[in-house]
Amino acid sequence: MKKQETSQSSKSRGVARKQPVEQEKKEPPNWESWTQEERTRWEERLRKIREVIGARVLNKAEATSYQLSAEAAARSGVPMDQVEELVRHAVSNGNRLDADTFERVSRAMAAGVGRKVDFPALGEFVRNHLADGTRGDTLVIGIYREMT
C-alpha cells in the first residue's frame, strides 16, 4: 500500500509529467491571529525576497529553487528577518551557496520552528559560517547541532 501512495503522490505533484512542482501554500504559524497590516507587511517582505533572488541569481532554475526554499522557510515560521538575512548572505558574491545547499540550510532552519530556537543567534551562526567558507553538509549539520 505504501508504494502505491508514493506513486500517486508523485503523479499529483507533476513529477510523472515532468512539470514544475507547485509548492503547497500554507501560512506561518498563528497567521489567523495576525492583523491585516502584519499580513500585508509579511507578504511584501516575501515579495522583496523573491525579487532579490531573481535579480542576483541569474540561472532561472536555480533562482526558482532559491525562491521556493526561502518561501517554504518563511511559511513554516522562520522569522522573516532571518529569511532575509539568509538570502542576503547566500546570494552575495563572496558567500554564494549553490541552490541545493541553500534549500538544505533553509530546511534546517525551519526545523527549529516550535523548538524554542533563538533565531537571531542561529542566523548569526549561519552568517559567520558562510563568511568562513563553510558549505554543504558541514554547514547543514552544524545548524542542526546548534539547535540542540
N, C-alpha and C positions, 0 to 999 in steps of 0.2 A: 504494500500500500504506500509506503514511503516513497519509493521510486516514482510511482505514478503522480504523487503530489508534486514532487520536484519537477518532473517533466511538464506537468500542467502549469506550474508557476513560471517556468522558463518561457513557455509559449505566451503566457499572458503578459510577460514583460517585454516581449518583442525580440527575444534572443533568437528564436527559431526563424524569424523572418529577417534577421539582421537589421532591425530597426532600432533607433536610439531608445534607450530605456527611459521611460518617464519617471521622474523622481516623485515618490509619494509626497504630497503636500501635507504637512502637519504643522501645527503651530507650536511655539515654545511653551514650556510648562506654565500653567496659570494664565494663559492667554485670555481666558474668559473674564478674568478679574482686571485686566488692563483697561485703561481709559482709551478712548478713540485717539487722543493725542499721542499716547505712548505707542499704540499700534502703528499709527501713521509714521512716527519717527523711526520705529524699528524697521518698517518696510522701506523707508527712504534710505536708511543706512545699508540695508541689504542690497538695494538697487545700486548704491555707490560702490559697494564691494564688487559687484558684478562688472561695473564699468571699469574700475581699476584693473581688474584681472583682464578684461577684454583689451584694454589699452597696453598692458605690459606683457602679456603672453601672446606672442604672435601666431603660434600654431593653434589653429581653431579647435582641433580635437583636445589638445592639452588645456586650452582656455576653458572649454566646456567642462572638462574634468575638474579643474580648479573651482569653477563656479558651483558645480553641483556639490562638491565636497564642502566648500565654505558654507553654502546654504544649509546643507544637512547638519553641520555642526551648530549653526545658529538656531535652526528649528528644533534641535534636540535640547537646547538650553544653554549652550556655551555662551557666556556673556558676550554681547556684541563688541565691546571694547577689545576683548581677547581675539575674536574672529578677525576684526580689523587689523590688529597688531600682527597676527599670524600672516595674514595676506600681505600686509605691507613688507614684512621681512622676508617672506618666502618668495616673493616675485621681484625683489630688488636685485640688481645686477650682482652684488657681492655675495648674497646669501641664497641664490636661486635654488629652489628644490624642484626635482622632477615631479610630474603630476602624480605618480604612484606614491611617492614618499609624502607629498602634501596630503593626499587622501588618507594615508595611514596615520599621519600626525593629527589631522583634524578629527578622525575617528577616535584616536586615543584620547584626545582632549574631551570629546563628547562622552566618553566612558566615565568621566569624572562627575557628570551631572547627577545630582542627587546623592553624592557621596561626600558632601561637605569638603570639597576640594577648594583650596584657596586659589582661585583662578588667576588673580594678579601675580601671585608667586609662581604659578605654573607657567604663565605667559613669559615671565622673566627668565625662568629656566629654559624655555624653548628658545627665546631670543638669544640668550647667552650661548647656548649650544650651536645655534645657527652661525653666530658670529665666530665661534671657534672652529667651524668647519664640520661639525658633527652632522652626519646624514644617515639615511637608511635605517636599518634595523637598530643600530646603536642609539639613534635619536628616539625612535618609537619605543623601544624597550625602556629607555631612560624615562620617558614620560610616564609609562605605566608604573615604574618603580617609584617615581616622585609622588605619585598619587597614593601610594600605600603607606 
